[in-house]
Amino acid sequence: MPPWCAWFSPADWHVFEALLSDVFLDGNTSGPPMRFGEHRHLSLAAEGRAGAPLDLAEIAELVRALPHAKWRSATVSFLNQKQRLAERRRELERAGFAEVRNLLMPRLVTVGAVTERNALAVALTEELAAVVVIQVGGSLSAPVLPEQFDSWQVDGSEVWAAAMANLAAAPVSLQYNDDENPLVNVEADGGWTSTHLLRAADLIDRPAPLGILAMVPFHGHLMLWAVEGPELHTCVIAYGPLVRQMWEDAPEEYRLSSRLLWIGEDGIESIGVEPAPPRSKQPGVITGSARFLQMLASFRPPDDYPG
């Protein structure tokens, strides 16, 4: 069973393969057989059109809870929607600035995901970057292409401002733990949860003059904590290994930052945390900017903390 649909039984996988063969090959058995387990990522294209990316794991997840009799209709409906969104995407990639202004959004990505197709991109840390995209529908977005940006004849700062304004207007759900200074869990629709890192200060409902700790180990996850005092040392030691473990446990294509982040006046930076080895008298090691380490050193850690 391919790892991207490991929950299928052998019988489920047999039915799923037959479904994909029926839908994509239309019963045509000429030529070499297509091994769908080896080909997770496909291109969905109408004749004479550029293809839209298709992840078969999306279909596997879609039909997972359905009876076999409903798999085909659900898949066909899903693919038709994909085709409509692909056509909409092509239209938006040719649209002017006024047409897409209210559809612009920043998106948090890894540095390695930024390509020449991204006209507007900025590095945030050694792992993270932000790009400007156009919302197409659902969680689908299209990059602002260099030729499209050139045709707009507007300054990049105006595009970024429009994207950030749209992000600020997007609804979010905030959940808090029971601590006096709570950890804030952020959730948003449409695949934008992690991107709200860019407006973290607006989401913390208390003063944070010493900055904010943030965790974005993978797409769809964002947790924030306002730095208030001596408990910073404890939180850094606790959250650093936690975010690393969450990053390692996530599928590779969903990973974002493996490190704890600190948001201060000068932007976002990564904080390195190496816990003290078990049963060792050696202290743990925390790395970061001079400003962050100076702030950390100004707080005395708890006397009974081994880090």
Backbone as CSV, one residue per row, in Angstrom:
resi,resn,N_x,N_y,N_z,CA_x,CA_y,CA_z,C_x,C_y,C_z
1,MET,0.846,-1.188,0.000,0.000,0.000,0.000,0.888,1.247,0.000
2,PRO,0.655,2.200,-0.900,1.455,3.428,-0.868,1.273,4.151,0.467
3,PRO,2.314,4.812,0.963,2.204,5.477,2.270,1.171,6.591,2.304
4,TRP,0.838,7.158,1.125,-0.116,8.266,1.117,-1.573,7.793,1.240
5,CYS,-1.798,6.482,1.284,-3.154,5.971,1.559,-3.032,4.671,2.349
6,ALA,-2.193,4.709,3.371,-1.874,3.500,4.128,-3.073,2.931,4.868
7,TRP,-4.119,3.730,5.014,-5.307,3.250,5.738,-6.154,2.284,4.909
8,PHE,-5.924,2.211,3.578,-6.689,1.295,2.739,-6.363,-0.161,3.084
9,SER,-7.377,-0.999,3.067,-7.152,-2.439,3.114,-6.760,-2.884,1.705
10,PRO,-6.225,-4.106,1.531,-5.927,-4.582,0.170,-7.142,-4.522,-0.747
11,ALA,-8.317,-4.832,-0.214,-9.532,-4.774,-1.037,-9.859,-3.336,-1.429
12,ASP,-9.694,-2.397,-0.485,-9.928,-0.979,-0.785,-8.982,-0.503,-1.882
13,TRP,-7.707,-0.889,-1.764,-6.719,-0.449,-2.747,-7.048,-1.002,-4.132
14,HIS,-7.502,-2.236,-4.202,-7.879,-2.830,-5.487,-9.023,-2.042,-6.122
15,VAL,-10.018,-1.685,-5.321,-11.149,-0.896,-5.831,-10.678,0.497,-6.240
16,PHE,-9.782,1.080,-5.458,-9.284,2.428,-5.745,-8.491,2.443,-7.051
17,GLU,-7.636,1.450,-7.254,-6.882,1.360,-8.510,-7.821,1.224,-9.702
18,ALA,-8.843,0.396,-9.561,-9.811,0.220,-10.647,-10.552,1.526,-10.923
19,LEU,-10.867,2.266,-9.876,-11.530,3.559,-10.033,-10.648,4.533,-10.805
20,LEU,-9.383,4.639,-10.417,-8.472,5.565,-11.086,-8.272,5.175,-12.543
21,SER,-8.146,3.885,-12.804,-7.988,3.414,-14.178,-9.210,3.762,-15.010
22,ASP,-10.382,3.594,-14.429,-11.627,3.902,-15.134,-11.742,5.395,-15.414
23,VAL,-11.421,6.215,-14.411,-11.601,7.665,-14.540,-10.541,8.286,-15.443
24,PHE,-9.284,7.878,-15.267,-8.199,8.537,-15.987,-7.866,7.876,-17.320
25,LEU,-8.036,6.566,-17.411,-7.686,5.867,-18.647,-8.908,5.525,-19.481
26,ASP,-10.100,5.724,-18.904,-11.364,5.513,-19.618,-11.434,4.121,-20.229
27,GLY,-10.909,3.136,-19.482,-10.977,1.754,-19.956,-9.946,1.409,-21.010
28,ASN,-9.090,2.353,-21.393,-8.083,2.107,-22.421,-6.927,1.330,-21.809
29,THR,-6.734,0.109,-22.252,-5.682,-0.737,-21.683,-4.487,-0.876,-22.614
30,SER,-4.457,-0.115,-23.711,-3.312,-0.179,-24.613,-2.132,0.532,-23.971
31,GLY,-0.943,0.096,-24.333,0.248,0.710,-23.769,0.553,0.158,-22.389
32,PRO,1.677,0.614,-21.813,2.073,0.104,-20.495,1.066,0.523,-19.434
33,PRO,0.807,-0.356,-18.468,-0.153,-0.003,-17.408,0.385,1.133,-16.548
34,MET,-0.510,1.955,-16.043,-0.119,3.047,-15.164,-0.155,2.553,-13.730
35,ARG,0.960,2.652,-13.047,1.045,2.185,-11.671,0.746,3.363,-10.750
36,PHE,-0.506,3.429,-10.310,-0.931,4.595,-9.549,-0.228,4.696,-8.200
37,GLY,0.206,3.584,-7.640,0.935,3.661,-6.385,2.253,4.382,-6.526
38,GLU,2.838,4.332,-7.733,4.109,4.990,-7.990,3.912,6.417,-8.490
39,HIS,2.719,6.735,-8.942,2.440,8.050,-9.522,1.385,8.751,-8.681
40,ARG,1.819,9.334,-7.593,0.886,10.046,-6.718,0.514,11.405,-7.302
41,HIS,1.482,12.095,-7.882,1.253,13.447,-8.391,1.076,13.402,-9.905
42,LEU,-0.080,13.835,-10.369,-0.411,13.832,-11.785,-0.719,15.249,-12.241
43,SER,-0.967,15.380,-13.532,-1.393,16.658,-14.100,-2.761,16.454,-14.727
44,LEU,-3.716,17.274,-14.314,-5.088,17.175,-14.800,-5.270,18.223,-15.885
45,ALA,-5.469,17.776,-17.131,-5.517,18.722,-18.241,-6.595,18.340,-19.242
46,ALA,-7.339,19.348,-19.675,-8.240,19.167,-20.804,-7.412,19.256,-22.077
47,GLU,-7.932,18.731,-23.167,-7.186,18.715,-24.421,-6.810,20.133,-24.835
48,GLY,-5.520,20.320,-25.137,-5.050,21.623,-25.579,-4.841,22.625,-24.470
49,ARG,-4.936,22.196,-23.210,-4.802,23.106,-22.077,-3.594,22.713,-21.226
50,ALA,-3.044,23.698,-20.526,-1.980,23.401,-19.574,-2.563,22.616,-18.405
51,GLY,-1.777,21.715,-17.853,-2.274,20.858,-16.790,-2.312,21.539,-15.436
52,ALA,-3.243,21.084,-14.601,-3.322,21.522,-13.210,-2.814,20.389,-12.331
53,PRO,-2.017,20.679,-11.306,-1.481,19.608,-10.460,-2.587,18.870,-9.724
54,LEU,-2.428,17.555,-9.634,-3.408,16.714,-8.948,-2.666,15.742,-8.047
55,ASP,-3.045,15.720,-6.791,-2.465,14.809,-5.810,-3.484,13.702,-5.536
56,LEU,-3.143,12.465,-5.907,-4.079,11.358,-5.708,-4.408,11.135,-4.233
57,ALA,-3.539,11.609,-3.340,-3.836,11.482,-1.912,-5.090,12.262,-1.543
58,GLU,-5.374,13.334,-2.280,-6.596,14.099,-2.025,-7.834,13.251,-2.321
59,ILE,-7.778,12.492,-3.408,-8.914,11.631,-3.754,-9.043,10.504,-2.741
60,ALA,-7.908,9.926,-2.346,-7.941,8.845,-1.355,-8.575,9.326,-0.052
61,GLU,-8.230,10.531,0.361,-8.804,11.086,1.594,-10.286,11.384,1.409
62,LEU,-10.653,11.848,0.209,-12.052,12.177,-0.085,-12.964,10.959,0.056
63,VAL,-12.521,9.822,-0.481,-13.390,8.631,-0.503,-13.228,7.757,0.735
64,ARG,-12.301,8.115,1.573,-11.938,7.268,2.719,-13.144,6.826,3.537
65,ALA,-14.052,7.736,3.842,-15.180,7.419,4.723,-16.441,7.029,3.962
66,LEU,-16.348,6.926,2.622,-17.534,6.637,1.815,-17.619,5.153,1.470
67,PRO,-18.820,4.633,1.251,-18.946,3.263,0.726,-18.430,3.208,-0.705
68,HIS,-17.938,2.056,-1.115,-17.353,1.916,-2.456,-18.302,2.389,-3.547
69,ALA,-19.585,2.192,-3.367,-20.561,2.546,-4.406,-20.580,4.039,-4.703
70,LYS,-20.099,4.851,-3.771,-20.126,6.305,-3.959,-18.771,6.886,-4.352
71,TRP,-17.770,6.028,-4.484,-16.432,6.527,-4.778,-16.353,7.212,-6.136
72,ARG,-16.975,6.618,-7.153,-16.833,7.170,-8.499,-17.495,8.538,-8.611
73,SER,-18.717,8.673,-8.134,-19.419,9.952,-8.259,-18.696,11.048,-7.478
74,ALA,-18.170,10.705,-6.296,-17.436,11.690,-5.500,-16.156,12.113,-6.211
75,THR,-15.476,11.151,-6.838,-14.230,11.456,-7.541,-14.484,12.313,-8.771
76,VAL,-15.492,11.976,-9.555,-15.810,12.757,-10.754,-16.183,14.185,-10.373
77,SER,-16.979,14.341,-9.326,-17.351,15.674,-8.861,-16.118,16.465,-8.433
78,PHE,-15.219,15.804,-7.727,-13.979,16.439,-7.279,-13.129,16.892,-8.466
79,LEU,-12.989,16.032,-9.474,-12.171,16.365,-10.640,-12.799,17.483,-11.463
80,ASN,-14.109,17.484,-11.583,-14.776,18.579,-12.298,-14.526,19.914,-11.604
81,GLN,-14.584,19.900,-10.269,-14.299,21.120,-9.517,-12.856,21.551,-9.721
82,LYS,-11.943,20.589,-9.757,-10.536,20.895,-10.025,-10.370,21.566,-11.381
83,GLN,-11.082,21.060,-12.385,-11.001,21.640,-13.720,-11.533,23.068,-13.728
84,ARG,-12.637,23.297,-13.030,-13.189,24.655,-12.970,-12.224,25.618,-12.282
85,LEU,-11.609,25.149,-11.209,-10.651,25.997,-10.513,-9.413,26.255,-11.366
86,ALA,-8.993,25.253,-12.138,-7.845,25.442,-13.023,-8.140,26.500,-14.076
87,GLU,-9.350,26.494,-14.621,-9.741,27.508,-15.599,-9.794,28.885,-14.944
88,ARG,-10.340,28.938,-13.737,-10.382,30.200,-12.999,-8.977,30.712,-12.728
89,ARG,-8.079,29.803,-12.409,-6.694,30.188,-12.153,-6.069,30.800,-13.397
90,ARG,-6.299,30.206,-14.550,-5.738,30.753,-15.791,-6.286,32.153,-16.062
91,GLU,-7.556,32.370,-15.759,-8.140,33.699,-15.947,-7.477,34.722,-15.025
92,LEU,-7.277,34.340,-13.772,-6.707,35.272,-12.800,-5.246,35.578,-13.089
93,GLU,-4.539,34.634,-13.681,-3.133,34.875,-14.010,-2.973,35.899,-15.127
94,ARG,-4.070,36.218,-15.806,-4.034,37.246,-16.855,-4.717,38.540,-16.406
95,ALA,-5.214,38.568,-15.173,-6.031,39.691,-14.706,-5.172,40.873,-14.277
96,GLY,-5.780,42.053,-14.339,-5.114,43.267,-13.898,-5.148,43.418,-12.389
97,PHE,-4.397,44.399,-11.894,-4.276,44.597,-10.451,-5.624,44.911,-9.805
98,ALA,-6.408,45.767,-10.429,-7.708,46.135,-9.852,-8.625,44.917,-9.735
99,GLU,-8.517,43.987,-10.689,-9.377,42.799,-10.679,-9.035,41.836,-9.546
100,VAL,-7.765,41.768,-9.200,-7.345,40.767,-8.209,-6.978,41.373,-6.858
101,ARG,-7.038,42.685,-6.743,-6.593,43.334,-5.505,-7.203,42.688,-4.261
102,ASN,-8.506,42.424,-4.283,-9.178,41.855,-3.117,-8.958,40.351,-2.973
103,LEU,-8.253,39.752,-3.928,-7.963,38.318,-3.874,-6.510,38.037,-3.505
104,LEU,-5.709,39.085,-3.368,-4.299,38.902,-3.040,-4.139,38.486,-1.581
105,MET,-3.211,37.587,-1.349,-2.893,37.144,0.012,-1.404,36.825,0.091
106,PRO,-0.795,37.060,1.251,0.543,36.501,1.456,0.393,35.021,1.791
107,ARG,1.409,34.253,1.508,1.386,32.843,1.934,2.748,32.488,2.505
108,LEU,2.720,31.846,3.674,3.945,31.388,4.311,4.393,30.095,3.646
109,VAL,5.651,30.049,3.214,6.202,28.878,2.534,7.625,28.658,3.027
110,THR,8.214,27.553,2.637,9.632,27.351,2.908,10.452,28.116,1.877
111,VAL,11.665,28.448,2.247,12.552,29.158,1.324,12.736,28.356,0.041
112,GLY,12.818,27.038,0.169,13.014,26.192,-1.001,11.837,26.146,-1.941
113,ALA,10.659,26.573,-1.481,9.466,26.553,-2.331,9.353,27.789,-3.209
114,VAL,10.179,28.796,-2.966,10.140,30.020,-3.770,10.856,29.765,-5.093
115,THR,10.191,30.094,-6.196,10.760,29.882,-7.523,10.708,31.170,-8.330
116,GLU,11.183,31.075,-9.565,11.147,32.244,-10.454,9.726,32.629,-10.826
117,ARG,8.758,31.783,-10.528,7.358,32.117,-10.796,6.775,33.061,-9.746
118,ASN,7.495,33.278,-8.666,7.031,34.178,-7.612,7.639,35.559,-7.806
119,ALA,6.827,36.491,-8.283,7.334,37.842,-8.522,7.591,38.581,-7.220
120,LEU,6.839,38.251,-6.187,6.945,38.967,-4.916,7.195,37.964,-3.801
121,ALA,8.399,37.980,-3.263,8.785,37.045,-2.212,9.783,37.726,-1.294
122,VAL,9.734,37.360,-0.019,10.681,37.903,0.951,11.057,36.800,1.929
123,ALA,12.349,36.663,2.206,12.813,35.678,3.184,12.541,36.206,4.588
124,LEU,12.065,35.329,5.466,11.773,35.700,6.852,12.820,35.145,7.809
125,THR,13.185,33.876,7.625,14.240,33.222,8.393,15.017,32.357,7.412
126,GLU,15.965,31.569,7.921,16.705,30.668,7.035,15.820,29.560,6.486
127,GLU,14.661,29.325,7.092,13.746,28.282,6.632,12.492,28.823,5.962
128,LEU,12.043,30.006,6.339,10.731,30.509,5.939,10.805,31.727,5.036
129,ALA,9.813,31.815,4.155,9.646,32.982,3.293,8.158,33.262,3.167
130,ALA,7.833,34.440,2.660,6.445,34.787,2.357,6.378,35.205,0.900
131,VAL,5.342,34.769,0.208,5.119,35.146,-1.185,3.710,35.712,-1.301
132,VAL,3.481,36.497,-2.341,2.135,36.999,-2.613,1.488,36.092,-3.650
133,VAL,0.257,35.671,-3.364,-0.487,34.800,-4.268,-1.876,35.381,-4.500
134,ILE,-2.569,34.793,-5.471,-3.950,35.170,-5.774,-4.849,34.015,-5.351
135,GLN,-5.852,34.301,-4.528,-6.806,33.270,-4.125,-7.654,32.860,-5.325
136,VAL,-7.687,31.567,-5.590,-8.464,31.048,-6.713,-9.798,30.494,-6.232
137,GLY,-9.760,29.773,-5.133,-10.966,29.157,-4.584,-10.575,28.026,-3.679
138,GLY,-11.315,27.850,-2.579,-10.932,26.833,-1.622,-9.543,27.133,-1.093
139,SER,-8.683,26.131,-1.079,-7.304,26.333,-0.637,-6.352,26.552,-1.808
140,LEU,-6.891,26.645,-3.021,-6.057,26.804,-4.212,-5.691,28.265,-4.413
141,SER,-4.434,28.504,-4.723,-3.959,29.850,-5.019,-2.990,29.789,-6.184
142,ALA,-2.764,30.945,-6.791,-1.840,31.044,-7.919,-0.778,32.085,-7.591
143,PRO,0.475,31.840,-7.957,1.500,32.851,-7.702,1.275,34.083,-8.565
144,VAL,1.710,35.222,-8.066,1.753,36.409,-8.917,3.000,36.266,-9.784
145,LEU,2.786,36.052,-11.076,3.894,35.795,-11.993,4.631,37.090,-12.323
146,PRO,5.927,37.014,-12.629,6.682,38.227,-12.950,6.068,39.032,-14.082
147,GLU,5.622,38.362,-15.151,5.048,39.099,-16.280,3.723,39.756,-15.904
148,GLN,2.969,39.107,-15.014,1.716,39.708,-14.560,2.001,40.929,-13.689
149,PHE,2.941,40.802,-12.769,3.303,41.928,-11.908,3.815,43.100,-12.743
150,ASP,4.637,42.819,-13.745,5.143,43.892,-14.611,4.007,44.609,-15.324
151,SER,2.988,43.855,-15.727,1.871,44.465,-16.459,1.027,45.367,-15.567
152,TRP,1.063,45.160,-14.259,0.267,45.983,-13.355,0.803,47.405,-13.236
153,GLN,2.113,47.549,-13.372,2.753,48.866,-13.260,2.429,49.537,-11.922
154,VAL,2.523,48.766,-10.862,2.367,49.296,-9.510,3.591,48.888,-8.698
155,ASP,3.831,49.622,-7.616,4.971,49.318,-6.767,4.701,48.048,-5.959
156,GLY,5.747,47.278,-5.733,5.586,46.046,-4.972,5.031,46.280,-3.578
157,SER,5.373,47.421,-2.967,4.870,47.708,-1.624,3.354,47.842,-1.609
158,GLU,2.779,48.336,-2.708,1.323,48.454,-2.785,0.680,47.070,-2.867
159,VAL,1.324,46.162,-3.572,0.804,44.796,-3.676,0.874,44.108,-2.314
160,TRP,2.015,44.240,-1.639,2.146,43.642,-0.312,1.115,44.217,0.655
161,ALA,0.900,45.536,0.585,-0.065,46.172,1.486,-1.468,45.618,1.261
162,ALA,-1.836,45.428,-0.004,-3.157,44.874,-0.310,-3.276,43.448,0.214
163,ALA,-2.222,42.655,0.032,-2.244,41.265,0.498,-2.356,41.197,2.020
164,MET,-1.600,42.034,2.715,-1.643,42.023,4.174,-2.987,42.511,4.700
165,ALA,-3.598,43.475,4.014,-4.927,43.948,4.418,-5.961,42.837,4.271
166,ASN,-5.847,42.060,3.207,-6.779,40.940,3.018,-6.568,39.863,4.079
167,LEU,-5.313,39.618,4.440,-5.035,38.643,5.496,-5.629,39.116,6.824
168,ALA,-5.479,40.404,7.110,-6.002,40.948,8.364,-7.520,40.845,8.434
169,ALA,-8.175,40.882,7.275,-9.640,40.809,7.237,-10.156,39.376,7.276
170,ALA,-9.270,38.408,7.107,-9.692,37.001,7.080,-10.045,36.528,8.489
171,PRO,-11.136,35.782,8.640,-11.537,35.322,9.978,-10.586,34.268,10.528
172,VAL,-10.377,34.317,11.835,-9.562,33.317,12.523,-10.290,32.873,13.784
173,SER,-9.945,31.689,14.238,-10.449,31.165,15.506,-9.263,31.037,16.452
174,LEU,-9.412,31.552,17.668,-8.337,31.516,18.658,-8.765,30.651,19.838
175,GLN,-7.896,29.737,20.229,-8.154,28.888,21.388,-7.000,29.040,22.370
176,TYR,-7.320,29.040,23.663,-6.327,29.308,24.696,-6.261,28.137,25.670
177,ASN,-5.040,27.863,26.190,-4.968,26.898,27.280,-5.275,27.615,28.594
178,ASP,-5.139,26.936,29.717,-5.594,27.479,30.999,-4.533,28.269,31.749
179,ASP,-3.372,28.484,31.152,-2.322,29.230,31.842,-2.710,30.697,31.997
180,GLU,-2.128,31.342,33.011,-2.389,32.770,33.214,-1.956,33.570,31.987
181,ASN,-0.802,33.219,31.445,-0.359,33.767,30.159,-0.501,32.630,29.149
182,PRO,-1.633,32.534,28.474,-1.942,31.311,27.725,-1.193,31.171,26.409
183,LEU,-1.037,29.923,26.017,-0.590,29.584,24.676,-1.801,29.715,23.758
184,VAL,-1.624,30.415,22.646,-2.738,30.705,21.743,-2.632,29.814,20.511
185,ASN,-3.670,29.040,20.250,-3.742,28.204,19.055,-4.601,28.912,18.015
186,VAL,-4.032,29.140,16.833,-4.704,29.896,15.774,-5.188,28.934,14.696
187,GLU,-6.429,29.118,14.252,-6.975,28.325,13.154,-7.677,29.251,12.173
188,ALA,-7.503,28.974,10.881,-8.149,29.763,9.833,-8.545,28.837,8.698
189,ASP,-9.531,29.252,7.916,-9.998,28.453,6.789,-9.103,28.658,5.568
190,GLY,-9.269,27.761,4.600,-8.648,27.952,3.296,-7.159,27.740,3.236
191,GLY,-6.581,27.101,4.248,-5.150,26.837,4.202,-4.280,28.011,4.598
192,TRP,-4.853,29.010,5.284,-4.094,30.220,5.618,-3.639,30.256,7.070
193,THR,-3.902,29.212,7.840,-3.603,29.250,9.276,-2.179,29.702,9.559
194,SER,-1.198,29.028,8.996,0.199,29.328,9.311,0.602,30.723,8.862
195,THR,-0.017,31.220,7.794,0.332,32.539,7.269,-0.004,33.648,8.258
196,HIS,-0.929,33.407,9.170,-1.266,34.432,10.163,-0.110,34.697,11.118
197,LEU,0.978,33.936,11.004,2.218,34.292,11.695,2.609,35.730,11.384
198,LEU,2.326,36.185,10.168,2.731,37.519,9.725,1.991,38.629,10.458
199,ARG,0.909,38.306,11.135,0.172,39.311,11.911,-0.024,38.840,13.348
200,ALA,0.994,38.159,13.866,0.897,37.570,15.201,0.573,38.606,16.270
201,ALA,1.153,39.804,16.164,0.929,40.823,17.193,-0.540,41.208,17.297
202,ASP,-1.281,41.114,16.196,-2.708,41.451,16.220,-3.542,40.362,16.887
203,LEU,-2.988,39.162,17.001,-3.753,38.025,17.511,-3.524,37.769,18.997
204,ILE,-2.511,38.407,19.563,-2.234,38.268,20.993,-3.013,39.346,21.733
205,ASP,-3.921,38.947,22.605,-4.808,39.925,23.253,-4.221,40.477,24.547
206,ARG,-2.919,40.677,24.556,-2.245,41.261,25.715,-0.973,41.943,25.228
207,PRO,-0.467,42.916,25.966,0.791,43.554,25.557,1.912,42.524,25.469
208,ALA,2.764,42.687,24.484,3.906,41.776,24.332,5.152,42.604,24.023
209,PRO,5.572,43.464,24.959,6.719,44.342,24.697,8.020,43.585,24.500
210,LEU,8.071,42.356,24.980,9.282,41.546,24.840,9.193,40.579,23.667
211,GLY,8.152,40.706,22.869,8.023,39.868,21.690,7.099,38.679,21.896
212,ILE,7.070,37.830,20.894,6.155,36.685,20.863,6.929,35.449,20.419
213,LEU,6.751,34.346,21.125,7.257,33.057,20.644,6.204,32.433,19.741
214,ALA,6.647,31.793,18.671,5.712,31.200,17.711,6.216,29.840,17.266
215,MET,5.253,28.970,16.950,5.560,27.644,16.411,4.747,27.425,15.145
216,VAL,5.427,27.181,14.031,4.763,26.833,12.764,5.492,25.639,12.156
217,PRO,5.405,24.471,12.779,6.155,23.314,12.278,5.672,22.808,10.932
218,PHE,4.373,23.027,10.624,3.837,22.549,9.354,2.627,23.387,8.971
219,HIS,2.254,23.292,7.689,1.086,24.012,7.191,-0.157,23.605,7.983
220,GLY,-0.939,24.597,8.371,-2.152,24.323,9.118,-1.981,24.402,10.615
221,HIS,-0.795,24.819,11.079,-0.544,24.901,12.523,0.114,26.237,12.845
222,LEU,-0.366,26.896,13.893,0.252,28.125,14.391,-0.092,28.272,15.865
223,MET,0.946,28.386,16.698,0.756,28.631,18.126,1.621,29.813,18.529
224,LEU,1.065,30.676,19.390,1.722,31.914,19.794,1.742,32.023,21.315
225,TRP,2.788,32.685,21.832,2.893,32.915,23.272,3.583,34.249,23.504
226,ALA,2.925,35.139,24.245,3.492,36.453,24.541,4.579,36.327,25.605
227,VAL,5.768,36.837,25.298,6.871,36.812,26.260,6.591,37.857,27.336
228,GLU,6.573,37.420,28.599,6.255,38.355,29.683,7.304,38.408,30.782
229,GLY,8.117,37.379,30.931,9.046,37.431,32.044,9.892,36.192,32.188
230,PRO,10.292,35.860,33.413,11.265,34.792,33.659,10.884,33.425,33.111
231,GLU,9.583,33.179,32.899,9.196,31.864,32.376,9.639,31.664,30.928
232,LEU,10.196,32.703,30.307,10.697,32.582,28.931,11.701,31.440,28.819
233,HIS,12.633,31.362,29.763,13.660,30.317,29.705,13.028,28.932,29.684
234,THR,12.073,28.714,30.579,11.397,27.419,30.652,10.657,27.113,29.357
235,CYS,9.980,28.119,28.810,9.195,27.909,27.592,10.085,27.609,26.390
236,VAL,11.209,28.297,26.291,12.119,28.048,25.174,12.638,26.615,25.227
237,ILE,13.055,26.179,26.415,13.570,24.821,26.568,12.486,23.785,26.285
238,ALA,11.238,24.098,26.658,10.142,23.142,26.452,9.656,23.134,25.011
239,TYR,9.466,24.320,24.424,8.858,24.408,23.099,9.839,24.121,21.967
240,GLY,11.133,24.378,22.183,12.107,24.132,21.118,12.101,22.688,20.640
241,PRO,12.306,21.708,21.538,12.251,20.303,21.114,10.868,19.887,20.622
242,LEU,9.818,20.490,21.191,8.460,20.140,20.770,8.225,20.493,19.309
243,VAL,8.602,21.701,18.912,8.354,22.112,17.529,9.208,21.283,16.571
244,ARG,10.406,20.921,17.000,11.260,20.069,16.165,10.617,18.703,15.950
245,GLN,10.058,18.119,17.016,9.416,16.811,16.903,8.185,16.884,16.014
246,MET,7.395,17.947,16.158,6.203,18.109,15.322,6.599,18.248,13.858
247,TRP,7.677,18.966,13.593,8.179,19.141,12.225,8.619,17.794,11.649
248,GLU,9.335,17.008,12.437,9.807,15.700,11.966,8.651,14.745,11.708
249,ASP,7.601,14.828,12.513,6.461,13.917,12.377,5.563,14.273,11.198
250,ALA,5.642,15.496,10.700,4.766,15.940,9.612,5.249,15.382,8.274
251,PRO,4.338,15.106,7.329,4.762,14.732,5.976,5.670,15.816,5.398
252,GLU,6.660,15.407,4.649,7.673,16.348,4.173,7.078,17.525,3.409
253,GLU,6.033,17.259,2.611,5.471,18.326,1.791,4.701,19.359,2.610
254,TYR,4.409,19.058,3.874,3.678,19.997,4.733,4.595,20.760,5.689
255,ARG,5.857,20.414,5.753,6.757,21.004,6.744,7.026,22.486,6.475
256,LEU,7.161,23.231,7.588,7.533,24.642,7.492,8.813,24.882,8.298
257,SER,8.701,25.271,9.554,9.896,25.594,10.342,10.142,24.555,11.425
258,SER,11.360,24.059,11.488,11.740,23.077,12.499,12.182,23.740,13.798
259,ARG,12.223,25.079,13.809,12.756,25.793,14.963,11.707,26.715,15.576
260,LEU,11.864,26.955,16.847,11.050,27.935,17.550,11.350,29.318,16.979
261,LEU,10.338,30.171,16.898,10.506,31.514,16.340,10.263,32.564,17.412
262,TRP,10.996,33.659,17.311,10.764,34.824,18.171,10.458,36.011,17.277
263,ILE,9.328,36.662,17.553,8.915,37.831,16.786,9.166,39.055,17.642
264,GLY,10.108,39.877,17.228,10.447,41.099,17.946,10.262,42.317,17.068
265,GLU,10.773,43.450,17.515,10.611,44.695,16.769,11.281,44.631,15.402
266,ASP,12.326,43.832,15.287,13.089,43.777,14.039,12.645,42.656,13.113
267,GLY,11.555,41.974,13.437,11.070,40.917,12.561,11.051,39.565,13.242
268,ILE,11.155,38.520,12.425,11.061,37.138,12.905,12.440,36.496,12.861
269,GLU,12.802,35.800,13.910,14.079,35.076,13.901,13.901,33.686,14.486
270,SER,14.804,32.791,14.096,14.794,31.418,14.597,15.591,31.325,15.889
271,ILE,15.102,30.496,16.795,15.788,30.234,18.058,16.216,28.771,18.075
272,GLY,17.494,28.543,18.249,17.997,27.176,18.326,17.982,26.669,19.759
273,VAL,17.565,25.435,19.936,17.492,24.847,21.279,18.091,23.442,21.249
274,GLU,19.152,23.246,22.023,19.733,21.915,22.224,19.583,21.576,23.702
275,PRO,18.624,20.709,24.062,18.410,20.394,25.481,19.637,19.746,26.117
276,ALA,19.721,19.857,27.424,20.798,19.181,28.145,20.671,17.675,27.958
277,PRO,21.771,16.978,27.687,21.700,15.518,27.539,21.176,14.869,28.816
278,PRO,20.449,13.764,28.690,19.936,13.070,29.882,21.065,12.676,30.836
279,ARG,20.852,12.901,32.114,21.799,12.521,33.180,23.160,13.174,32.991
280,SER,23.172,14.324,32.317,24.432,15.028,32.101,24.452,16.311,32.923
281,LYS,25.631,16.684,33.365,25.781,17.954,34.072,26.003,19.115,33.110
282,GLN,26.124,18.789,31.827,26.292,19.840,30.835,24.971,20.577,30.642
283,PRO,25.008,21.900,30.518,23.760,22.656,30.327,23.253,22.538,28.901
284,GLY,21.973,22.802,28.727,21.434,22.912,27.379,21.960,24.173,26.710
285,VAL,21.802,24.246,25.402,22.326,25.382,24.638,21.191,26.045,23.870
286,ILE,21.076,27.357,24.024,20.093,28.149,23.289,20.846,29.138,22.421
287,THR,20.510,29.199,21.143,21.163,30.133,20.224,20.129,31.067,19.616
288,GLY,20.560,32.284,19.334,19.684,33.283,18.730,20.453,34.570,18.544
289,SER,19.763,35.633,18.216,20.415,36.922,18.026,20.931,37.450,19.361
290,ALA,21.865,38.402,19.284,22.398,39.005,20.505,21.283,39.641,21.323
291,ARG,20.325,40.247,20.648,19.230,40.905,21.358,18.379,39.890,22.117
292,PHE,18.065,38.777,21.475,17.249,37.760,22.147,18.002,37.150,23.320
293,LEU,19.275,36.818,23.126,20.045,36.187,24.193,20.250,37.137,25.366
294,GLN,20.398,38.429,25.067,20.523,39.413,26.145,19.236,39.472,26.967
295,MET,18.095,39.449,26.281,16.819,39.452,26.985,16.670,38.181,27.820
296,LEU,17.036,37.046,27.238,16.920,35.773,27.950,17.802,35.767,29.194
297,ALA,19.016,36.308,29.053,19.953,36.320,30.175,19.496,37.241,31.297
298,SER,18.633,38.190,30.973,18.160,39.122,31.999,17.164,38.470,32.948
299,PHE,16.653,37.307,32.557,15.719,36.579,33.413,16.447,35.412,34.073
300,ARG,16.289,35.264,35.339,16.901,34.137,36.038,16.015,32.912,35.864
301,PRO,16.551,31.811,35.310,15.723,30.609,35.157,15.387,30.008,36.516
302,PRO,14.342,29.221,36.587,13.991,28.568,37.861,15.170,27.782,38.415
303,ASP,15.381,27.871,39.720,16.545,27.224,40.333,16.549,25.716,40.150
304,ASP,15.355,25.127,40.050,15.288,23.667,39.954,15.228,23.174,38.521
305,TYR,15.431,24.094,37.533,15.338,23.654,36.140,16.700,23.152,35.675
306,PRO,16.779,21.945,35.072,18.068,21.325,34.739,18.685,21.832,33.449
307,GLY,17.977,22.675,32.670,18.487,23.077,31.370,19.630,24.060,31.453
